[in-house]
Amino acid sequence: MSHQQHDNTWRLLQDHLDEWVNLSKAHTSEGHVASYIPELANASPDILGICIMDSEGNTKVSGDSDFPFTLQSISKVFTLILALMDNGEEIVFSKVGMEPTGDDFNSMLKLELVEPGIPFNPLINAGAIAISSLIKGNTTDEQIDRILHFFQHIADNPSLSINQHVFRSESDTAHRNRSLAYFLKDNGVLDGEVDDVLRVYFSHCSVEVTCTDLARMALVLAHNGVDPIRKRRLIPRRFVQIAKTFMFTCGMYNASGEFAMNVGLPAKSGVSGSILTMVPGQYGIGLVGPALNRKGNSTAGVHLLGILSQEFDWSLF
């Protein structure tokens, strides 16, 4: 992108981002806040915030961009990358597959029906639990510390921490995830103890961020693992390629195909209403809108990203 194109985009964002956020905010009424994790049910369904960050660290923010939220499933992108850095591709993909499922993110259906009984991909819950077991560390605490420090490193924010209220809420009510983990243990996919692996999993899902943190993390992915602000490579290019491919095919749960058609950017959503996406080589984008559609994605957030993609011709397709 030329400097003139960047300046034109930035000017349009300055002039219209608040207007587009207000337009999309009306769509919060079409969704419902996640309640199966009780702590998440406390978020207001009317919230919508966004941060767009360029390669120099300049930001455009609008709406409720300072609202804190937990990463939830967005964390799966970065634990996948860390597991690849720790183990390499051969070991990681002996535990999880590379295909979308078409099923709900917490489904266990195909674990039993399809051989060899490993999760279809690392972004569904079963796959992310398997990935959590691959993070290096002599103890569970060490695994959790390594993940948190990795997230802090990517976000360039050493104050990121685990929201203990969300962690306990998630841990106390995660009967289906516990079932998935025991099934994986029985299939020989999990090497560690179920409770230890789940503690790692719930911890990284409960890391609290803002839209600006999310945009900063997305910016590193947008530049193929290089932080353009610090001018340092943080992640091997190949592992970012793998992560972004999964984001395209599986990142928006079983609405990933629809999102690819209407927005056309690699993205990952979380049931906190968060979405991480990027314009490759240009911008990192972090968004939150806790009211979710039936597929588990932010109703207003998906609408807003559709507007932005159309206005700036951001779709990669």
N, C-alpha and C positions, 0 to 999 in steps of 0.2 A: 504494500500500500504506500502511495506517495504521501509526502507531507501535506499536500493540498487536499487529498482525499481524507486523510486523518482529520485535518482541520475542519473540513466540511461536515464530517460525521460528528465531530465534537460540538460543532456549532448547533447542529440539528438536535443533538441530545440536550444541549443547554436550553434550547428553545422549547422542546416538546416532550422531554422525558416525564415531567410532572403530569402533563396532560395525558400521556399514554398510561401512566400508572393509575391515574384516577379513572380512566376508561376501563381498565382491566379490573380495578378494585370492585366494580359492580358484580363481577363474576364470583366473588367470594361467597355470595349467597347460594351459589349452585353446589357448594361442597360442604363437608363436615370435618371438624377437627378429629384427628385420630384419638380414639378413646380406649383401644385395647391395651395401650400403655397409659395407665391412669394419669401420670404426671403430665403427659402431652395434652391431655384434655383441658388443662388450665389455660392454654393459649387462646387468645381472642381470634375468632374466625375472620374478623374484619381486617387483620393485619396484611399488608403487602409492602415489601421493601426490596430495593435492588441497588447493587453497586456494580458499575462497569469500570474496569481498570485498564489503562493502556500500558505499553511496554516501558514507559518512564515512571510508572507509579502514580500518574494522575488519575483521579477518580471522578466519576459522575454518580451521584447518589440521589435517590428519591424515595419518598414514602417512609416506611418504618424500617429504614436500613440499619438502625442501631439496635433493633430488637434482637436479644440473644436467643439462640436456639441450638439444639444438639444436632450433630452431623447425621446421626442415624445411618441409613444405607449409603450415604455419600462416602462415609469412612471406608467402605469396602473397596473403593477404587485405590485408595492409598495403602491399605493393608495388602492388597494384591501386589502392588508395586514393591512394597517392602519384602514380601515373601519371595518375589522373583529375585530381588537383590540378595536375599539371604540364601536361596536354594538353587536358583536357575530354573529354566523352563521345564526341563525333563521331570524333575521331582514335583513341581507345582502341578503340571498337567497329568501326572499320574494320579492325582487326588481329585481334580475337577476337570470337567470337559470345557469345550469351546463353543457350545451351541446355545441359542435362545431356546426357551422351553414353551412359550405360549401359555404357561400356567401362572397362577398367582405366585408372588414372591416367597410365600411361606408354605408352598405345596410340597408334599412328600410323595405324590402320586408316582412320578417317574423313577424315583429311587428304587421302587420295588418292581416296576414293570419293565424297565429298560436296562439291559446289561451294559456295562459291568457294575451297575449300582453305585456309581459315583455321581455327585451333583452335575447337572448339565453345564453350569458356568459359575464363575466366582462371585457373581453379583446377586444371585438369589440367596436366601438365608442359609440353606444347606451348604452351598458353595462357600459362602463367607465364613461359616463356622469351620469348615475344613481348612480354609486359608489361615484362620486365626491360630490353628494348631501348628502351623508351619513357621511362625515367627520365632526367631532364635532367642534363647534366653535360658538360663539355668533354673529359674523359678518363674512362676506366674507373674510375680511383681516385676521381675526384670523384663519379661515380655511386654507388659503393659507400659512400663517406663520407656522402653525402646520405641513403641508405637507413638506414645505421646510426644516424645522428643522429635521423632520423625515428622509428625504433624506440625509441631512448633517450627521446625526447620523449614518446611515447605511454605508455611504461612508467614514466616519471618516474624513470629509473635511468640516469645518465650512465656507469655502469661496464659496461653491456652491451658485449660484444665478440664477435668472430668466433672460433670454435674452429678453429684452424688445422689441427689433426689431422683433424677431420671434413672440413674444406674440401679438404684434399689427398686424403683417402680417397675423397671423392665425385668429385673432379675426375679422379682416376686411373682410376676404374672406370666412368665415366658414358658407356659406349659408346652406349646407346640414346638418352640425352638428346642426345648429340652428333649422332646420326642424325636425331633430330627437328629439331634446330636447322638442319642442312644442308638438310633438306627444306623448312623454313620459309624459308630463304634462297633456295632455288631457286624457291619460289612467290612471292617478292617480299614476304613478310611481315616479314622481318628486314632492317632497313636497315644495321645495323652488321656488324662482322666476327663470325663465329661464336664464335671463342675469347674475344673480349672480352665478348660477351653472356653466354656461359656462365660466365665468371668472375664477373660480376655476380650471376647466378642462384645459383651454388654458394655465393657469399659470403652472400647473405641467408638461404639455407636453413641456413647454419652458424652463425648468431647464437645464442649460448648464453644460456639463461634458467633460471629456476626457476618453480615453480607460482605463486608470489606475483607475479612479473613478468607471467606470462601472465594471471592474474586482473586485474591492474591494467590491462593492455591491453584485456581484455574489458570492463572496467567503462566505458571510454570509448565503446565500441561500444554497450553497454547503454543509455547515455544519449545516443545519437544524435550522437556526436561531441563532446559537452561533457564535460570532466573535472569530475565533481561535487565532487572534493576541492579542486582548484585553482580551481574555478569559472571555467573558461575554455573557450571553444570551440576545439578542436584540429583538427577535421575538419568540412567542410561536411556538413550533414544529408543532402543528396541522395546524397553519395558513400557515407555509411554505409548508407543505405537500399539502394543497389546492392550493396554488399558483403554485407550480411546476407541479401539475397535469394539471392545465389549460395551463401552458406553453407547456407541451407535446401535448395536444390535440388541442390547439387554438393559441399558441404563435407565429406561423409563418404565420398568416392569413390562407387563404384557400390553403396554401402549407404545412400545418403542418404535414400531413400524409407523404408526400414526404420527408420532412426534417427528420422525425422520421426514415424512412427507410434508408436514406443515411448518416445521422449523428448520430441519436439515443441518443441525449442529450436534456434535457429540455432547452428551449430557448425562448427569446422574441425579436422581431425585432421592429424597428421604421423607419418611412419614412425619417428620416435623414440619413439612411443607416447604422444605428447602430444595433448591435446584442449583447445581453447579454446571455451568456450561462455558463455552469459549468460542471465539472466532479465531481459528488457527493462525498463528503468526501475528495476531493483532491484539485481542482483548481477552481478559478473564472476566467472567460474569458470575456473581453470587446473588441469589434471590431467595426470599422467604415469603410464603403465603400459606398459613397453616390449614386453611380449608381445603380438603382433598376431594378429588373425584373418586369414582368407584374403583379405579385402577391404582389408587394410592398416590396420585400426583396432584400438586397444587393447581386448583382450577384457575385462579387468577394468574398464577405464575406462568402456566402454559400459554394462556391467552396473551400475556404481555410479551413473552418471547416470540410468539407468532407475529405480533405487530412489529417488533424490532427486526426480525428476520426479513419480513416483507419490505419494510421501509428502507433497509440498507442492503437488501439483496445478499444476506449473509449465508443463505443455504448453500451447502457444498454440493448439492445435487443439481 
